[in-house]
Amino acid sequence: MTARYILFMAFAMIRADRRTVRTFSSVAVATLGLLLSFAAINGMGTMMTQSAKDIISGDVSGFAPGYRYSMLNPATDVVSYLDDAGGQLVSDLRRSTGVTAVRPRITAGAQLSARGTDTGVVVVGSDTAAEGYVLLAGSAPRGAGEVCINQRQRDDLGLAVGDTLTLSVAGAPESNASTPVRVSCVYDNSRFGLFRSSFIVMDVAGVQQILQRPHALTQVLLTVAPGVDAAAETTALATRFPGVAFFTARDTAGLIFGIRAAQRTTMWALVGVMALICAVLVANVVAFALRRQRGEIATMRAMGFGANAVRAVYAAQTLIVGASMIAVGTIVSIVSVVICGVIGIPIGSGVQLFGERTLRPWLGIGDVAVTAAVMLIALLLGNVLSTRRMLRLSPVAIARDV
């Protein structure tokens, strides 16, 4: 029996019995469920990765090994400054072959006074564009006389762009004990959960001027080139720059990486269980469809069709209908994930500790391929196992239970 004839018979059987298509609709449902599970894993992974990036960017620098200034108690903590006289350290780091980006930072604890209210803040000197701050109003701060506050501070203190505040920075000399500053912008800190709730942003030179430490930095954030091993690069940099401590992202944000690994392990275990359930469901659907067609199978055997020929025809029928249902489930999944990714799925209320409050699922080509493979393998196994015992019987025995 040629492949063309096998396909001709399979299509003819599908057109003759429309119930077969309806029977396999559960394959589309199983495909949908498995793909949505993958999309949820991807969304959670993205959220946790962004949380790790926020910590690595210095927003919770107290987690970093060897960083003795936790930004929680500036009266007693010890600040270790990096000496960057003439910008030499940053310049040398930028020339390192394994480094693609260098972002200097300087931080200090402070008290902010506005409208008769005093509040503790952390002053962060950084490049707002390079650090990913999204400005809601105004423009990036410049010099020691401008700051950028977050929207929570704006709402709590009733501030607006252009208002004047008083900033008292811990460690500043007496001449700069109280520095008047103007609000130059408001940035969106909703993505950062608790990480940036008390942060105000200045440029690096502005903080250095207030502290009267023109060459001091508290952190230099490095991005290594694609394919470069971060651990090996930190070892190489430590050799080239004695006295400067270098840590990988995993060292700095080990807690987040640990949580992300546990979360992904748990979700992958759930997906594995769901994939097994889907496979069993699909195999049972195939078995049910074949039992309902025992009369046709008995007739084909009585007409002289061999067991392999019958198995090939019904395998083709199963794959044609099953692949169509897989395609339907995949299309519905992709549309649903795209819509949910744009709108977002709320996963909590209030300020979150890690990442934003909205889950944005997404699917990759690999997720679709794995799901389709699981479904197709289940279809084929179901067909083989269901026809194996049946085709050992005589045509009369096959038709007896019709």
C-alpha positions in Angstrom: 0.0 0.0 0.0 1.5 3.3 -1.1 1.7 6.4 1.1 -0.6 8.2 -1.3 -3.3 5.5 -0.9 -2.9 5.5 2.9 -3.5 9.3 3.0 -6.4 9.0 0.6 -8.1 6.4 2.8 -7.4 8.4 6.0 -9.0 11.5 4.6 -11.9 9.5 3.3 -12.5 8.0 6.8 -12.4 11.5 8.4 -14.9 12.9 5.9 -17.2 9.8 6.4 -17.2 10.1 10.2 -17.3 13.7 11.5 -17.4 12.4 15.1 -13.7 11.6 14.9 -12.8 15.3 14.8 -15.1 16.1 17.7 -13.5 13.2 19.7 -10.1 14.7 19.2 -11.1 18.1 20.4 -9.6 17.2 23.8 -6.2 17.2 22.2 -6.6 20.9 21.5 -7.5 21.4 25.2 -4.5 19.5 26.4 -2.2 21.5 24.0 -3.7 24.7 25.3 -3.2 23.7 29.0 0.4 22.6 28.4 1.4 25.8 26.5 -0.2 28.0 29.1 1.9 26.3 31.7 5.0 27.0 29.7 4.0 30.6 29.4 3.5 30.9 33.1 7.0 29.5 33.8 8.5 32.0 31.3 6.6 34.9 32.9 7.8 34.0 36.4 11.3 33.5 35.2 11.3 36.9 33.6 10.0 38.5 36.7 12.6 36.9 39.0 15.4 37.7 36.5 14.4 41.4 36.6 14.3 41.3 40.4 17.9 39.9 40.3 18.9 42.7 37.9 17.5 45.3 40.3 19.6 43.9 43.2 22.6 43.6 41.0 22.1 47.2 40.0 22.8 48.2 43.6 19.2 48.8 44.7 19.7 46.5 47.7 23.5 46.6 47.9 23.4 45.4 51.4 23.0 41.9 49.9 26.3 42.1 48.1 29.2 40.3 49.8 31.9 42.6 51.2 29.6 45.7 50.8 29.8 47.0 54.3 27.2 49.8 53.8 23.8 48.3 54.0 22.0 51.7 53.5 19.7 50.8 56.4 21.6 52.5 59.2 23.9 55.2 57.9 24.8 56.4 61.4 26.7 53.1 62.2 27.4 51.4 58.9 30.9 51.8 57.3 31.2 53.0 53.8 34.0 51.6 51.7 34.7 54.0 48.8 36.5 53.1 45.6 39.2 55.7 44.6 38.6 56.7 41.0 41.0 59.7 40.7 40.6 61.2 37.3 38.2 58.5 36.3 41.1 56.2 35.8 39.4 53.1 37.3 36.3 53.4 35.2 38.4 54.2 32.1 40.6 51.1 32.7 37.5 48.9 33.2 35.9 50.1 30.0 39.1 49.1 28.1 38.9 45.5 29.5 38.3 43.1 26.7 35.6 41.1 28.5 33.6 44.1 29.6 31.0 45.8 27.4 29.4 48.3 29.8 30.6 50.1 33.0 28.2 52.1 35.2 29.6 53.9 38.2 27.5 54.6 41.3 27.8 56.3 44.6 25.2 56.0 47.4 24.7 57.5 50.8 22.0 57.6 53.5 20.2 60.9 53.9 17.3 62.7 55.4 14.9 64.5 53.2 12.9 67.5 54.5 9.9 68.8 52.7 6.8 70.7 53.8 7.6 70.2 57.4 8.1 66.4 57.0 11.3 64.6 57.5 11.9 61.2 55.9 14.8 58.8 55.6 16.0 58.2 52.1 18.9 56.7 50.2 20.7 59.0 47.7 21.8 57.2 44.6 24.2 58.8 42.3 23.9 57.1 38.9 23.0 57.6 35.2 19.2 57.4 35.2 19.1 56.3 31.5 21.7 53.6 31.9 20.1 52.2 35.1 16.6 51.9 33.4 14.8 54.5 35.4 11.5 55.5 33.6 10.8 59.2 34.1 7.1 60.1 34.6 7.8 63.9 34.6 10.7 66.3 34.2 14.2 65.6 33.1 17.2 63.7 34.5 19.0 65.5 37.5 22.2 67.3 37.0 24.7 68.5 39.6 24.3 68.7 43.3 21.2 70.9 43.2 18.8 68.5 41.5 17.2 65.2 42.6 14.7 62.8 41.1 12.0 61.4 43.4 9.7 58.4 42.9 6.0 58.6 42.5 5.4 57.3 46.0 7.4 60.1 47.5 5.7 62.6 45.3 2.2 61.4 46.5 3.1 61.0 50.2 4.8 64.4 50.4 2.7 66.3 48.0 5.6 67.3 45.8 5.9 68.2 42.1 8.7 68.9 39.6 10.2 72.3 40.5 9.6 72.1 44.3 12.6 72.7 46.6 13.7 70.3 49.3 16.4 70.1 52.0 18.7 67.1 51.9 21.0 66.1 54.8 23.4 63.5 53.6 25.2 61.2 56.0 29.0 61.6 55.8 28.8 65.1 54.2 31.1 67.8 55.7 29.5 70.4 57.9 29.4 73.0 55.1 27.1 70.7 53.2 25.1 69.4 56.2 21.9 70.7 54.7 21.7 71.1 51.0 18.8 72.7 49.2 17.8 70.8 46.1 15.1 71.1 43.4 12.9 68.2 42.2 13.9 67.8 38.6 11.9 64.7 37.8 9.7 61.9 39.1 10.6 58.3 38.2 8.4 55.2 38.2 9.5 52.7 40.8 6.5 50.3 40.5 8.5 47.7 38.8 11.0 47.5 41.6 8.7 46.5 44.4 10.3 47.4 47.7 13.7 48.0 46.2 13.4 51.7 45.3 10.6 52.8 47.7 13.0 55.1 49.6 15.5 56.0 46.8 16.1 59.5 45.4 18.4 59.8 42.4 21.1 62.3 41.6 23.9 62.2 39.1 27.2 60.8 40.3 29.0 64.1 40.3 26.3 65.7 42.3 26.6 63.2 45.2 30.4 63.4 45.0 30.1 67.2 45.3 27.9 67.1 48.4 30.2 64.5 50.1 33.2 66.5 48.9 34.7 63.3 47.6 35.3 64.1 43.9 37.0 60.7 43.2 34.8 58.4 45.3 32.5 55.6 44.1 30.7 52.9 46.1 30.1 50.6 43.2 31.0 50.1 39.6 28.5 47.8 37.8 30.0 45.8 34.9 28.3 44.0 32.0 30.5 41.2 30.5 30.4 40.4 26.8 28.2 37.6 25.5 29.8 34.2 25.9 32.3 35.5 28.6 32.3 33.4 31.8 31.4 35.8 34.6 33.3 33.9 37.3 36.5 33.8 35.2 36.2 37.4 34.3 35.9 38.5 38.0 39.0 36.5 38.8 40.9 38.1 36.0 39.7 41.6 36.9 40.7 41.1 40.6 44.2 40.3 39.4 44.4 43.4 37.2 42.9 45.7 39.8 44.3 44.8 43.3 42.3 46.1 46.2 39.0 46.1 44.3 36.6 43.3 45.0 34.6 41.9 42.1 31.5 39.7 42.4 29.4 37.9 39.9 25.6 38.5 39.6 25.0 35.2 41.4 27.2 36.2 44.3 25.5 39.6 44.6 21.9 38.4 44.2 22.3 34.8 45.4 19.0 34.9 47.3 17.0 35.8 44.2 18.8 33.2 42.1 18.0 30.6 44.7 14.4 31.5 44.8 14.2 31.5 41.0 15.8 28.1 40.8 13.4 26.7 43.4 10.4 28.3 41.6 11.5 27.0 38.2 12.1 23.5 39.6 8.6 23.4 41.2 6.9 24.7 38.0 8.8 22.3 35.8 7.7 19.5 38.0 4.1 20.6 37.7 4.5 20.9 33.9 6.0 17.4 33.8 3.0 16.0 35.7 0.6 17.9 33.4 2.5 16.6 30.3 2.1 13.1 31.6 -1.6 13.6 32.3 -2.1 15.2 28.8 -0.3 12.2 27.2 -2.5 9.7 29.0 -5.6 11.7 28.0 -4.5 11.8 24.4 -3.7 8.1 24.3 -7.1 7.3 25.8 -8.8 9.5 23.2 -7.1 7.5 20.5 -8.1 4.2 22.1 -11.7 5.4 22.4 -11.8 6.4 18.7 -10.4 3.1 17.5 -12.8 1.1 19.7 -15.6 3.0 18.1 -14.3 2.1 14.6 -13.9 -1.7 15.3 -16.5 -2.4 12.6 -14.4 -0.6 9.9 -11.2 -2.3 11.1 -12.9 -5.7 11.0 -14.2 -5.0 7.5 -10.7 -4.0 6.3 -9.2 -7.1 7.7 -11.9 -9.3 6.1 -11.1 -7.6 2.7 -7.5 -8.7 3.0 -5.8 -5.7 4.4 -2.7 -6.7 6.4 -2.2 -5.6 10.0 0.6 -3.1 9.0 -1.6 -1.6 6.4 -4.6 -1.1 8.8 -2.2 0.3 11.4 -0.7 2.7 8.9 -4.2 4.0 7.7 -5.4 4.6 11.3 -2.0 6.1 12.3 -2.4 8.6 9.4 -6.0 9.3 10.4 -4.9 9.9 14.0 -2.0 12.1 13.1 -4.1 14.2 10.6 -6.9 14.9 13.1 -4.5 15.2 16.1 -2.1 17.6 14.3 -5.1 19.7 13.3 -6.2 19.9 17.0 -2.7 20.6 18.1 -2.6 23.5 15.6 -5.9 24.8 17.0 -4.7 24.6 20.6 -1.4 26.3 19.7 -3.1 29.2 17.9 -5.5 29.7 20.7 -2.6 29.6 23.2 -0.5 32.1 21.3 -3.4 34.5 21.0 -4.3 34.2 24.7 -0.6 34.6 25.8 -0.1 37.7 23.5 -3.2 39.3 25.0 -2.3 38.4 28.6 1.3 39.6 27.9 0.1 43.0 26.8 -2.5 43.4 29.5 -0.7 41.6 32.3 -2.1 39.3 35.0 -2.3 40.8 38.5 -0.6 38.4 41.0 -0.8 40.5 44.2 -1.8 43.7 45.8 0.3 46.3 47.5 4.1 46.6 47.1 5.8 43.4 46.2 9.2 42.4 47.5 10.5 41.0 44.3 9.6 42.5 40.9 6.4 44.0 39.7 2.8 43.0 40.6 1.9 42.0 37.1 2.8 38.7 35.4 3.5 38.9 31.7 3.5 35.4 30.3 5.2 34.6 27.0 6.0 31.6 24.7 9.1 30.6 22.9 9.5 28.4 19.8 11.0 25.7 21.9 7.9 25.6 24.2 5.6 25.1 21.1 7.9 22.5 19.7 8.1 20.5 22.9 4.3 20.6 23.4 3.7 19.5 19.8 6.2 16.7 20.2 4.6 15.5 23.5 1.1 15.4 21.9 2.3 13.7 18.7 4.2 11.0 20.5 1.2 10.4 22.7 -1.0 10.1 19.6 1.4 7.6 18.0 1.8 5.5 21.1 -1.9 5.5 21.7 -2.5 4.3 18.2 0.2 1.6 18.4 -0.9 0.3 21.7 -4.6 0.4 20.9 -4.3 -1.4 17.5 -1.7 -4.0 18.7 -4.0 -6.2 20.6 -7.0 -5.6 18.3 -5.1 -6.6 15.1 -4.1 -9.9 16.6 -7.7 -11.0 16.5 -9.7 -12.4 13.6 -12.1 -10.1 11.8 -15.1 -11.8 13.5 -13.5 -11.4 16.9 -12.8 -7.7 16.2 -16.4 -7.1 15.1 -18.0 -9.2 17.9 -18.1 -6.3 20.3 -19.3 -3.6 17.9 
